[in-house]
Amino acid sequence: RMDRESFWFIQDKIRDDDVFRPRGKCPQQPVHIQLGSFLAWVGSESGEKASDVIGIAEGTAYLYFHRVSRAIRNRKLTHLAWPGTERRKFLKECMAECGFPGCIGVGDGSHIPLLYKP
């Protein structure tokens, strides 16, 4: 569940992404509608259930999911950064105190692919 303030914060962050610019003759639904559909899908069991809740076709729900997730991923470099020398030193000390000597962080790659460092 997401509060209104967080919803509008995310909408403001992604609304100017190129993925929301129409490519053809048909205009797109406003970003907040697409974001709402995305959140309904993420919070439900399937795209079919999300499309029923929003009242759109399942293919349209998939398209909105794809656009919003692409827009969010396009922002990753403004929010993710590889730690610099001082930060790595600090993290290494903190992790050593927790029993993980030489470690600067923990990640399993389920939310952020770790194939390439940012």
Salt bridges, closest charged atoms under 4 A:
ASP12 OD1 - ARG15 NH1 2.94
ASP17 OD2 - ARG75 NH1 2.74
ASP18 OD1 - ARG21 NH1 2.00
GLU45 OE2 - LYS49 NZ 3.66
